Amino acid sequence: MLKGRGSPNNPPNRFESTHLEADAEHLPWWEEPEPQRPETVFLPDHTQTLITSNDSPDVPFRYSVNPYRGCEHGCAYCYARPTHEYLGMSCGLDFETRILVKHRAAELLRRELARPSWQGEVLALSGVTDPYQPAERRFRITRSLLEVCLEFRQALTIVTKNALVVRDLDLLRQLARWNLVHVRISVTTLDAQLARCLEPRTSSPEARLRAVQELAQARVPVGVMVAPIIPGLNDHEIPQILHQAAQAGAGHAAWVLLRLPWAVKEIFLQWLRTHAPEKMPRVLAWLKQMRGGELNQTQFGLRMRGQGVLAEQIAQTFAVFARRLGLDRGLPPLDCSQFRRPVDRRGQRLLFPG
C-alpha cells in the first residue's frame, strides 16, 4: 500500500476494454522500481447542472449537490469509488488523486434555486464525496454553496469525516437559527492508528469528536454516523463511539453496514491483506453471513443493514446504547417553509440573482 493512500493501485475500469499494467519482470531484482506516489491533480469540472436526484428507498434524501468528484480522503471502503469509472478513470488511485472541482458550483446552485420549479426541498451536501475533503481548504466551493443556501434560506444536510466543517461555523450558526441545517460527522473508529490507514486523509477521531462538540456548543444540530460498521473490525466499538458522541453533544446517531460494490471489493480486500491479515478471515466470514453468502448486496432494504443473526445483533446493540445515551430522538426537523428567492432593492424577485 502507498503511504497516505487507501488504494494500492488502479484496478481496471469495468467500462473500458483495455488497461495499463506495470510489468517489471524483465528487470533484475535490484533494479525493481519503487511504487510511485502519485500527486493529487485538480481538474476543472464543466458540469452544467448541480442538483441531482435519486429515488432510492435506502437513501434519506431525494436531492443532493456535490462540489467535487473524487475524494482525497482515500477511505479504503468508500462505496462512491466506482463513480470515477463513469469519467473514464479508475476507482482506485484515480479516485483519490484526480479530483474534479466544480468551480461554478455556487453560480449553478443559485440559478437552479431561482427556478420556479424548485420549491425548497431539502438538499444533501453531498451525496457522493466529502464536501470538506482537503481540497476544500484551497477551493472553498462548499463554503460558497453554504452562502447561496443562506441567501435563499435553503434547508440542507451535511455529512463529513473532516473537522474542517467548523471553519464555516459563522454560516452554519445563521442557518441553524432558521432551522435550515443538520450536520452529521462520520466516526468509523476511535482507534487513531486504524483510522490513519483505513481513512488516510480524514481528520483524526479526536478531531471529529471535537468538531461535534464545537457544533453543539454553537447550537448547530449535529449527529454522528457510525459508518461503515465493518464486522470483525470496528463493530465492537459501537458502545464507546456512541458514548463519546453523546459526551461531545451529539443529538442523534445512525449507522450503515460496509458496502463493497464492484471493484471496491478488491481494494478493501487488499487493504485487509496489508493492514489486518489476522482479522481478514473473520471479517470476510461475518460479512458473508450478513450478506447472504456474498460480500455485497444490492437489494433495497438490505444493502445498508444486511440480514441474519449478526446483522440483528449489531442493530440491537446500536439501538440499546443509542436509547440509553439519548441518541435515538433524532435532530429537530428542518423548516423548508423558510425558502425564499432573493429580491432586488425595488422588491423585484430576481430570476437569476447575481
C-alpha positions in Angstrom: 0.0 0.0 0.0 1.2 3.6 -0.7 1.6 5.8 2.3 -1.3 8.2 2.7 -3.5 6.4 0.1 -6.3 3.9 0.6 -5.8 2.0 -2.7 -2.5 0.4 -3.8 -3.1 0.8 -7.5 -5.6 1.5 -10.2 -7.8 -1.6 -10.9 -9.3 -1.9 -14.4 -12.3 0.3 -15.3 -15.2 -2.0 -15.9 -16.4 0.1 -18.8 -13.0 0.1 -20.6 -11.8 -2.8 -22.8 -8.1 -2.0 -22.2 -6.0 -1.0 -19.2 -2.4 -0.4 -18.3 -0.5 -2.8 -16.0 3.1 -2.3 -14.8 5.4 -5.1 -15.8 8.9 -5.2 -14.2 9.6 -8.9 -14.8 12.4 -8.0 -17.3 14.3 -6.2 -14.6 16.7 -7.8 -12.1 15.5 -7.7 -8.5 18.0 -4.9 -7.6 16.6 -2.6 -10.2 12.9 -3.2 -9.5 11.3 0.2 -9.4 9.8 1.6 -6.2 6.0 2.1 -6.4 5.3 5.7 -7.5 3.5 8.0 -5.1 1.1 10.0 -7.4 0.5 13.6 -6.6 -3.1 14.9 -6.4 -4.2 16.6 -9.5 -7.2 19.0 -9.6 -9.2 19.2 -12.8 -12.0 21.6 -13.7 -15.5 20.1 -13.8 -17.5 21.7 -16.6 -20.9 20.3 -15.5 -23.9 22.5 -16.4 -26.2 21.3 -13.6 -25.6 20.8 -9.9 -28.7 19.4 -8.2 -29.1 15.7 -8.7 -32.0 13.5 -7.6 -32.4 9.8 -6.7 -35.4 7.6 -5.8 -33.6 5.0 -3.7 -35.7 4.0 -0.6 -32.4 3.4 1.2 -31.2 7.0 1.0 -32.8 9.5 3.4 -32.7 12.4 0.8 -34.0 12.9 -2.7 -31.9 15.9 -3.8 -28.1 16.4 -3.4 -25.3 18.6 -4.6 -21.7 17.6 -4.9 -19.0 20.3 -5.1 -16.3 17.7 -6.0 -15.9 14.4 -7.9 -13.4 12.1 -6.4 -12.2 12.3 -2.8 -8.8 12.9 -1.3 -9.7 11.2 1.9 -8.9 7.9 0.3 -11.1 5.6 2.5 -10.3 2.1 1.5 -14.0 1.0 1.8 -15.6 4.0 0.0 -18.7 2.9 -1.9 -18.5 6.0 -4.1 -15.2 4.9 -5.8 -17.0 3.4 -8.8 -18.4 6.8 -9.8 -15.0 7.7 -11.2 -15.4 4.9 -13.7 -18.1 6.9 -15.4 -15.5 9.5 -16.1 -13.1 7.0 -17.8 -10.9 6.7 -14.8 -10.2 4.1 -12.2 -11.9 3.7 -8.8 -8.5 3.1 -7.2 -5.8 5.8 -7.0 -7.5 7.9 -9.7 -10.5 8.4 -7.3 -8.1 9.7 -4.7 -5.7 11.7 -6.8 -7.7 13.1 -9.8 -10.2 15.4 -8.2 -12.7 17.3 -10.3 -13.6 20.7 -8.9 -16.9 22.4 -9.7 -15.6 26.0 -9.8 -19.0 27.3 -11.0 -21.0 25.4 -8.3 -22.3 28.5 -6.5 -23.4 30.1 -9.7 -25.1 26.9 -10.8 -26.9 26.4 -7.5 -28.1 30.0 -7.4 -29.5 29.6 -10.9 -31.3 26.3 -10.1 -32.7 27.5 -6.8 -34.1 30.6 -8.6 -36.2 28.4 -11.0 -39.9 28.5 -10.3 -40.0 24.7 -10.4 -37.7 24.5 -7.3 -39.8 24.5 -4.1 -37.2 24.5 -1.4 -36.9 20.7 -0.8 -34.0 19.6 1.5 -30.6 19.3 -0.2 -28.0 16.8 0.9 -24.4 18.2 0.8 -23.1 15.9 -0.5 -24.4 12.6 -1.7 -21.2 11.0 -3.1 -17.9 12.6 -2.0 -17.0 14.5 1.1 -17.7 18.3 0.8 -15.0 19.0 3.4 -12.2 16.9 1.9 -8.7 18.6 2.0 -9.3 20.3 -1.4 -12.0 22.5 0.3 -9.3 24.4 2.2 -8.0 25.6 -1.1 -11.1 26.0 -3.3 -13.8 26.9 -0.7 -16.5 25.5 -3.0 -18.6 24.1 -0.2 -18.4 27.4 1.7 -19.7 29.2 -1.4 -22.7 26.8 -1.5 -23.5 27.5 2.1 -23.5 31.2 1.3 -26.1 30.6 -1.5 -28.2 28.4 0.8 -28.2 31.1 3.4 -29.2 33.7 0.7 -32.2 31.5 -0.3 -32.9 30.1 3.2 -32.5 26.7 1.6 -32.6 23.7 4.0 -29.7 21.3 3.8 -28.0 18.4 5.5 -24.2 17.8 5.6 -22.3 14.6 6.2 -18.5 14.7 6.5 -15.5 13.0 8.1 -13.5 16.2 8.2 -13.3 18.7 11.1 -12.8 21.4 8.5 -16.6 21.9 8.8 -16.1 24.1 11.9 -14.4 26.6 9.7 -17.8 27.6 8.5 -19.5 27.9 11.9 -20.4 31.5 11.1 -22.6 30.4 8.2 -23.9 27.3 10.0 -25.0 29.3 13.0 -27.1 31.5 10.8 -28.6 28.6 9.0 -29.3 26.9 12.3 -31.3 30.0 13.6 -33.8 29.3 10.8 -33.8 25.5 11.4 -32.2 25.0 8.0 -29.2 22.7 8.6 -28.2 19.4 10.1 -24.6 18.3 10.3 -23.6 14.7 10.8 -20.0 13.7 11.5 -18.9 10.2 10.4 -16.9 8.4 13.1 -15.8 4.9 12.0 -13.4 4.2 14.8 -11.8 5.7 17.9 -8.5 4.0 17.2 -6.3 6.7 15.7 -3.9 4.2 14.2 -6.7 2.3 12.5 -8.2 5.5 11.2 -4.9 6.6 9.7 -4.6 3.5 7.5 -8.3 2.9 6.8 -9.2 6.6 6.1 -5.7 8.0 5.4 -6.5 11.7 4.8 -9.5 12.2 7.0 -9.5 14.1 10.3 -8.5 12.0 13.4 -11.3 10.6 15.5 -10.3 13.0 18.3 -10.7 16.0 15.9 -14.0 14.7 14.6 -15.4 14.5 18.1 -14.0 17.9 18.8 -15.9 19.2 15.8 -19.1 17.6 17.2 -18.6 19.5 20.4 -17.9 22.8 18.7 -21.0 22.5 16.5 -23.2 21.5 19.5 -21.9 24.5 21.5 -22.7 26.7 18.6 -26.3 25.4 18.7 -25.9 23.7 15.3 -27.9 20.4 15.2 -25.3 17.7 15.0 -25.4 13.9 14.9 -22.9 11.1 14.4 -22.8 8.5 11.7 -21.1 5.2 12.7 -20.3 4.3 9.1 -19.4 1.9 7.9 -19.6 -0.8 10.5 -17.2 -3.5 9.5 -18.0 -6.8 11.3 -14.9 -8.2 13.0 -13.0 -4.9 12.7 -14.9 -2.0 14.4 -18.3 -3.4 15.4 -17.0 -3.8 19.0 -16.5 0.0 19.2 -20.2 0.8 18.9 -20.9 1.4 22.6 -17.7 3.6 23.1 -18.3 5.6 19.9 -21.8 6.4 21.0 -20.7 7.3 24.5 -18.0 9.7 23.2 -20.5 11.2 20.7 -23.1 11.8 23.4 -20.4 13.4 25.7 -19.4 15.7 22.8 -23.0 16.9 22.5 -24.4 14.9 19.5 -28.2 14.8 19.3 -28.6 11.7 17.1 -26.7 8.7 15.9 -27.1 6.3 12.9 -25.1 3.5 11.3 -24.5 1.8 7.9 -23.1 -1.6 7.2 -20.0 -1.9 5.0 -20.8 -2.0 1.3 -18.4 -3.4 -1.3 -19.8 -2.7 -4.8 -17.8 -3.5 -8.0 -14.0 -3.0 -7.7 -14.3 -1.6 -4.2 -14.3 -5.2 -3.0 -10.8 -5.8 -4.4 -9.5 -2.5 -3.0 -10.8 -3.4 0.5 -9.6 -7.0 0.4 -6.1 -5.7 -0.5 -6.3 -3.3 2.5 -7.2 -6.2 4.8 -4.3 -8.3 3.4 -1.9 -5.5 4.1 -3.1 -4.0 7.4 -5.2 -6.6 9.1 -4.3 -10.1 7.8 -5.0 -11.8 11.1 -8.6 -10.4 11.1 -9.3 -11.0 7.5 -10.9 -14.5 7.8 -13.3 -13.3 10.5 -14.2 -10.1 8.7 -15.0 -11.9 5.5 -16.8 -14.8 7.2 -19.0 -12.4 9.2 -19.6 -10.1 6.3 -20.8 -13.1 4.2 -23.1 -14.2 7.0 -24.7 -10.7 6.9 -24.8 -10.5 3.0 -26.5 -13.8 2.1 -23.2 -15.6 1.5 -21.7 -12.8 -0.7 -19.6 -9.8 0.2 -22.1 -7.3 -1.1 -25.8 -6.9 -1.6 -27.6 -4.6 -4.0 -31.2 -5.2 -2.9 -33.0 -2.2 -1.5 -33.7 -2.7 2.2 -30.7 -4.9 2.8 -27.7 -3.2 1.3 -27.4 -0.7 4.2 -28.2 -3.1 7.0 -27.6 -6.7 6.0 -29.5 -9.6 7.2 -29.3 -12.6 9.6 -28.4 -13.0 13.2 -25.2 -10.9 13.2 -27.0 -8.0 11.5 -29.7 -8.2 14.1 -27.2 -8.2 16.9 -25.5 -5.1 15.6 -28.8 -3.3 15.1 -30.0 -4.2 18.6 -26.7 -3.2 20.2 -26.7 0.1 18.4 -30.4 0.7 19.4 -29.8 -0.1 23.0 -26.9 2.2 23.5 -28.4 5.0 21.4 -31.5 4.9 23.5 -29.5 4.8 26.8 -27.4 7.8 25.7 -30.3 9.8 24.3 -29.1 9.5 20.7 -32.3 7.9 19.3 -34.5 11.0 19.3 -33.5 12.5 16.0 -32.5 16.0 15.2 -35.1 18.9 15.1 -37.0 19.0 11.8 -35.7 21.2 9.1 -38.0 24.1 8.1 -38.4 24.1 4.3 -41.1 26.8 4.6 -38.3 29.4 5.1 -37.2 29.1 1.5 -37.3 32.3 -0.4 -36.0 33.8 -3.7 -33.9 36.9 -3.3 -35.3 40.3 -4.4 -33.6 43.5 -5.5 -33.9 46.9 -3.9 -37.2 47.6 -5.6 -38.7 44.4 -4.2 -38.5 42.7 -7.6 -37.8 39.0 -7.5 -34.5 38.1 -9.3 -34.8 35.3 -11.7 -31.0 34.9 -12.0 -29.7 36.8 -9.0 -26.0 37.8 -9.2 
